[in-house]
């Protein structure tokens, strides 16, 4: 099975999707499973992982409902308030759903750059492992050194770096992003989802191969992700037009997990963002 490991659904609401600026007008409409499913099929993908776009628990509930109604949604990365004293109870409730595979917080929008090192946030991170959930790191390049301190503190917790930390490729600012990415890559509990290059680069030039995460870590798999519907100005295109798997190179690994209140036999439905797809990738230089 070949999965796109990162994409979004939403019913557009200007009061809730405040991050969609005027420059993102193409995103200001509903994006739902019926829009994505034919694009995935045309690109040769069997399913997807839906990722939260709002920081409310209702978002997690809604995405899990969509996953129940649409089998091609193989997993959900939701949102839970990891700083809450009740985080354990909330995680136990959601972890009973076989398609919840991880959680994410929009760290790069927090006013405190050291948000991931807050004691209450770290206490929430410490609870994820017992429920076999990954944590998605949504960062800007300046957050990478802080993220390295976080993942070092929790060596048994799987972390997934989203969008290669959104480097400023368009401005030619590959440093210190590249060096900080290499330091983060040294931790074996960190994986990287490859997406967003077409939005970060300048003009028609491709991302320099020497600066891509595939050269940073060639021995460990990275996960393919299209970030649909978020590619600004390209919402009608299949994500596969941005990154293309090499022929006959992909294999997949489903995460068979035993959780409180769940049966291990349901593991085939639990697609982990950290291990769901192992595929060699070729950057399309002329997208």
N, C-alpha and C positions, 0 to 999 in steps of 0.2 A: 504494500500500500504506500502511495506517495501522497504526502500531506503538505499543504502550505501551513506553516507553523505560526502565522501571525496575520490576522486581519480583523476588521471591525465591522460591526453592525450598529445602526442607530436609527431612531426616529427623531429627525432633527427638531430640536427645541432650543431657540436662542438663549433662553434662560438657563439651560443646563449645559449646552455646548459652547460656553463662552470663549473657549480657546480657538474657535473657528473665526479668524479675523476676516476683514473685508477682502483680503487677498486670497482667501480660501472659499470664494463664492461657490465654486463647483461642488464643494462638500455640503453646502447648506440645503440638503434635501435628504429624504429617507434613503438608507442603504440597507437592504434586507436580504435574507437567504435566496429569495427568488432572483435577485439581481446577480448574485455571485455564482450560483451553482452552474449555469451554462458556461461561464467563463472558465471555471475550474476544469470542467469536462473537456472543453476545447483545448486547454493547455496540457491535458494528460494527467491531471491530478484527481485523486480519489476522495479527498476530503480536506478539512481545514481545522485550525484551532482559532476560536473566537476570543478576542482580547478586549478587556474592559476599556471604555472611553469616558465613563463617568465615575466619580468617586462617591458612590452611594451603594448601599447593599441591594437596593432595588435593581441596579444594573446587573449584579451577579445573578439575582433571581431571574431576570428577564433573559439573560444569555443562556442559562440552564434550561429555561422553558423552550427557547429556540432549539437548543441541542436535542431536547426530547422530541421535538416535532420534526426535526430534519436530521436524518441519520448521517448525512455527509459532514455535519459538525461533530467532529470526533472528540473535541475537548474544549474546555473553557478556562481561560485565565481571568479570574474575577477580581473583585475588590472587597477587602475586609479591613476595618480599622484596626491595624496592628498595634496601635497605641492604647486601645481600650482595655480596661481591666477585665472585661468580659470576652476578650479575644479567644480564649480557649473554648468557651461554649459556642461561640459563633463558628469557629473553625470545625468543631465537632459536628455541628449541624450541617454545614455545607459539604464536608468531606464524605458524608454518607451518599452524596450523589456521585455515581461512578464517572461522570464526565468532568468534574472539577479537577483540574490538573495543577493549578497554581494560582498565585495571587500577584497583584502588581499595585504599586502606588506611583503617582505622577510626581516623582521626586524632583525632577528638574524645574517644576513650577513652584516649589516651596521657597519662601524667602530666605530660609536658613540653608546655606550650602551644605552644612554638616548635619542635615536632617537625619541621614541614615545612621548617624552615630548617637542619636538621642537615646537615652536609657529606656524610655517607654517603647520606642520603635524597635530597638534591639530585643527587648523582652518579647515582642510579638514575633520577630524573626525566629527566636529560639523555640517557638511552639510549632513551627511549620513542619519540622522533620517528623514529629510523631504522627502527623496526618499524611505523610508522604506527598507533600506539596512543594513544587518549585517556587522560587521567587524571581520575578522579572525585574531587572534593573533598568529603569527608564531614566537616562542620564544625559547631561551635556558633557563635553570633554573635561570641563573643570571639576566634575564630580568623580572622575576615575580614581584619583589617589585615595579619596575617602571611601569609595566602594571597595578598594583593595583592602583597606583596614577592616571593613565589615566582613568580607568573605573570609579573611584570615581568621577572624574570631569564631566563625562557624564552619569548620572544615568538612563537616558531614552534611551540610545543607546545600542542595543544588541551587545554583544561581544561573540565570540566563540573561545575558546582556542584549538589550533590544537595540536595533538600528545602529549597531557598532558605535553607540554613544553619540550619534549625530555629529560627526566631525564637520568642520567648516571647510570642506573641500572646495566649495565655490570660491572662497577667498584665498585658497592656497595655504591654509593654516594647518599643516599636517603635524606640526610640533607645538606642544608636547603630546598631542593626542596619540601619535604612533608609539612613543616610548611608554606612555602610561598604559596603553592597551597591551603592550607586550608584558608589562609588569603584572597586569591583571590576568593575562593568559597563563602566567606561571602557576596559578592555583588550579588544581585539577577538578575542583568542584564548580568551575565556571565554564559555561558554554556561551556561544554567540550566535544570534540570529542575524543573517545577512539580509539587509533591506535598506532602502532609502537612498542608494547611491545616486539615482537619477535626480533626486531633489537636492542633493548636497554638492553636485559637481558644477563646474563652470562650462558654459558654452556647449559644444558638441564633443568635447574630449572625454574619454573614459577615465575612470579612476586608475591612477598608476598602479600597476600590478605589485610593485614593491611595497606599496603602502596598505595593501588589503589584508584583512584578518586571515585569509587563507595562507598568506606567507608568514604570519605571526604564529599560527599553530597549524602545521600541516599534518601532525600525527593524531589529532583529535578531531572528531566531526563537528562541523558547524551546521546549523539548521537553516534551510531555505525558508524565507518568508517574504511574501509579497506586499504586506502592509496595506492591502486593499481595505477600505476604499480611500485610504489616506493619501496616495500619491497625487499631489496637487496638480490639477490640470490634466490628469491622465485617468480620471475615474472610470472611463468607459473601456479602458484597456485591460487585457488580462495581465496579471502580475508576471506571467511567464515571458512577456516581451521584454522584461527588464533583466531577468536572470534565467539562464537556460541550462538545465541539467545536461551533462555530457551523455551521449547514448550509452545504454547498458551499464551505467555506473551507479545506479541508485539501489540501495537496500534500505529497509526500514527496520526499526526496533520498537515494538509496542511495549509500554511499561506495564507489566503485570504486577499489581500492587495489592497488598492486603491492608485494609484500613479498618478502624473501629466501625462496626456496623455494616461492613460490606463483605462480600464473598470473593475470594481470590479468583474464582472462575470467571468473574466479570472483568478480569484484567485486560482482555482483548479490546475493550471499549475505552480503556484509560490511556490515552495518547499523551505522553509526557513531552512538553516543549523542549526538554533537555535531551531526549533520546529518540524522538519520533521519526527522524529522517536522517539518513547518513548518505550524503550525495556529494560528488565532486561538482563544483560549480565553475562556469566560465562567464566572466564579465562580458556583457554585450558592449562593445566599445562605441557603437553608433546609435544607441537608443536616444 
